[in-house]
Amino acid sequence: MDITKKEELLAKINQAITNIRPYLEADGGDVKVLDIDEDYVVSVELLGACEACPMSPMTMKAGIEEAIKRVAPEVTAIKAVNIQPAE
């Protein structure tokens, strides 16, 4: 993926996160987009209350992942660097 494509994708992804941020902040949390790799895997970091919340895996799947894939369907996965994956 070239740098322009990566920048465009990151801009779309950050906008999607901005749209859902009020819901995360309402519960004392937030999310930060760290990177997108060559395989279109987006790395994010959950912040604040989201870091330790037992509902974080569900937030990732139903909220963050859905918001990102809606604007960037080419994304293959979203990975939180600081939580365990849902079982």
C-alpha positions as CSV (number, residue, x, y, z in Angstrom):
1,M,0.0,0.0,0.0
2,D,1.5,3.3,-1.0
3,I,1.8,6.2,1.5
4,T,-1.1,8.2,-0.1
5,K,-3.5,5.3,0.1
6,K,-2.5,4.7,3.8
7,E,-3.0,8.4,4.6
8,E,-6.4,8.4,3.0
9,L,-7.5,5.3,4.8
10,L,-6.2,6.6,8.2
11,A,-8.1,9.8,7.6
12,K,-11.4,7.8,6.9
13,I,-10.7,5.6,9.9
14,N,-10.0,8.6,12.2
15,Q,-13.2,10.2,11.0
16,A,-15.2,7.1,11.8
17,I,-13.7,7.0,15.3
18,T,-14.5,10.7,15.8
19,N,-18.1,9.9,15.0
20,I,-18.3,7.2,17.8
21,R,-16.0,9.0,20.3
22,P,-18.9,10.7,22.2
23,Y,-20.3,7.2,23.1
24,L,-16.9,6.0,24.3
25,E,-16.3,9.2,26.3
26,A,-19.7,9.0,27.9
27,D,-18.4,5.9,29.7
28,G,-15.0,7.4,30.5
29,G,-13.1,5.8,27.6
30,D,-11.6,6.6,24.2
31,V,-9.7,4.9,21.4
32,K,-6.6,5.9,19.4
33,V,-5.8,4.7,16.0
34,L,-2.1,3.6,15.9
35,D,-1.4,2.3,12.4
36,I,-2.7,0.2,9.5
37,D,-0.4,-2.4,8.0
38,E,0.2,-3.8,4.6
39,D,-2.5,-6.5,5.2
40,Y,-5.0,-3.8,6.0
41,V,-5.1,-4.6,9.7
42,V,-5.8,-1.6,11.9
43,S,-4.1,-1.3,15.3
44,V,-5.9,0.7,17.9
45,E,-5.3,1.4,21.6
46,L,-8.2,1.6,24.0
47,L,-7.8,4.4,26.5
48,G,-9.3,5.4,29.8
49,A,-12.1,3.2,31.2
50,C,-12.0,1.1,28.0
51,E,-8.7,-0.4,28.9
52,A,-10.0,-2.3,31.9
53,C,-13.7,-2.6,31.0
54,P,-14.9,-6.2,30.7
55,M,-17.1,-5.0,27.8
56,S,-14.1,-3.9,25.8
57,P,-14.2,-6.9,23.4
58,M,-17.8,-6.2,22.7
59,T,-17.1,-2.5,22.2
60,M,-14.4,-3.4,19.8
61,K,-16.6,-5.7,17.7
62,A,-19.9,-3.9,17.7
63,G,-18.7,-0.3,17.9
64,I,-15.2,0.4,16.7
65,E,-14.9,-2.4,14.2
66,E,-18.3,-1.8,12.6
67,A,-17.6,2.0,12.4
68,I,-14.2,1.4,10.7
69,K,-15.4,-1.2,8.2
70,R,-18.4,1.0,7.3
71,V,-16.0,3.7,5.9
72,A,-13.1,1.4,4.9
73,P,-14.4,-2.0,3.8
74,E,-10.9,-3.0,2.6
75,V,-9.8,-3.3,6.3
76,T,-9.4,-7.0,7.1
77,A,-9.2,-6.7,10.9
78,I,-9.0,-4.3,13.8
79,K,-6.7,-5.2,16.6
80,A,-6.5,-3.6,20.0
81,V,-3.0,-3.7,21.3
82,N,-4.0,-3.6,24.9
83,I,-6.9,-5.9,25.4
84,Q,-7.5,-9.7,25.1
85,P,-9.6,-10.8,22.1
86,A,-13.2,-11.8,22.7
87,E,-13.7,-15.5,23.1
